[in-house]
Amino acid sequence: MPHRKVATVVILIADDDEEDRMLVKEAMEESRLANHLQFVEDGEELLDYLYNRGKFSDKAKYPTPGLILLDLNMPRKDGREAMKEIKSDPHLKVIPIVVLTTSKAEQDILRTYDLGVNSFITKPVTFSALVDIMKTLGKYWFEIVELPKVD
């Protein structure tokens, strides 16, 4: 089986917390994930990115992601609302979404799976635990799973 090029898959991270975005970026670098990362700060920006609207209109600069890491609690449009829109769009619904959030609420877990999330992960407390999660995510999503071609 030929080895797939991992770096071609864009990971879109939607999180309003600047420190969390920085930690995820550092954890990905530490776990040696070579993927190109894009960041948005809320559900509105997430949808603008996915539809290449406004400041995200340049499709070459903002390509369709192969994976979305989504925080649930964001301003303007939260992760739940954004996910509902993404999963109701025939073109976007194939993009895997991994919720990475501080929430441990059972209703959030149930509701996001009901909306079509692919995985639900509670943000770990320590950086080393976050690195472990990113290594595992990278291995799973970019080495084991066959992702659909989106564009």
N, C-alpha and C positions, 0 to 999 in steps of 0.2 A: 504494500500500500504506500503510495507516494506521500511524503510529508508535506502538509499544506503550509503555505506561508502565513504565519500568524500575524505579521505586521500589517497585512492588508485590511484587517477588520478594525473599523473605527468603534470605539466605545464612547457612548454619549452619557455623561454623568450629570444628572439633574439634582442639585442640592443647593439650598440657599445659604448654608453655613460655610463661610470662606475657609475656616480652619478645617472642617471636614473634607472639603474639596482638596485642600493641600495635603491632608493626611492620606486620602485615597490615592492621589497622584504619587506621593512618596512611597506608599505601600506597593503600588503597581511597579514602580521603578525597582524597589527593593526585591520584589518577587520576580524580577527580570521579564516582565510582560512588555513586549516591544510594540504593543498596539498604539495606534494614534489616539490620543484622548481629546475629547471636546467637552466643554463644560457649559451648562446653562444654570440659571439661578432660581427659576420657578417654572411652574407648569405652562405659563404663557410663552416663555422663551423656548421651552421644550417643543411646543407645537409649532412655533415660528420656525425653529430650526428644522423640524421634520418636514414642514411644508415649504422650506426655503423662502420665507417671507421676511420683509424688513431687512435688518442688518445681516440676516443669514441667507440672503438671496443668491449668493455666489455658490452654486452647487459644487464647483471644483474645490472650494475652500471649506464647505460644510457638506460633505457627502453623507448619504444615508448611512446611519450606524448599523453595525451588525449586532450590537447589544446595547441595551439601555440600563444603566444603574440608576434607580429612582428612589429619591427620598419621598416619604409620604407628606410630611409636614412642611409645606412651603407657602410663601405668601402669594397673593393674586389668584393663582390657580394651584391647588395642592395636587399631590401625586395621584390621589384617587381619581380626581376629576380628569386630569390629563390622561391617565391610563384608560379611563372609560372611553374617551375620544379616540385614542390610538387604537384600541381594540375593536372599535366600531368602524374603523376605516379599512376597507378591503386591501389596500396597498400596504398600510403600516402595520396591520395586526400580526403579520408574520415575524416582525422584529421581536426577539426575545427580550422580556423585561425582567430584571432582577431587582426586587425591592430591597434596598439597604437603608434601614431606618432605625431610629432609637425606640420605636414603638414595639411593645411586646403584647399589645392588646389583642386578645383572641378575636374580637370583631374585625380588627384590621387584617389579621391573617386570613380569616374566612372571606372577608369582602374582597380582598385583592385576588385571592385564588378564584373567586367567583367572577371577577372581572377579566380573568385570563392571565394573571401574572405567572411567570415560569418558575420563579423561586422567591422565597421570602427569607431575608437574613436580617437578624437584629445586629446593629452595629456593635462591635466588641468594645470593651473598655480600654484595652491596651493596644498600642501600635503593633507589637509583635503578633497579636491575635489577628489584627487587620491584615498584616502581611500574609499570614497563613491563609486567610480567607481569599485574598487576591490570587495567591498561588493556586489554590484549589479551583477558584472560578476560572482562571486562565486555562488550567489543564482541562477542566470539564468542557467549557464553551469553545475553546479553540483547538483542542487536540482530540477530544473524544467525540463530541457532538458534530453532526453535519448540520451546518446552518443554511437556511434558505438564501438564495441569491436575491438581494433586494436592490432595486434601482429603477 
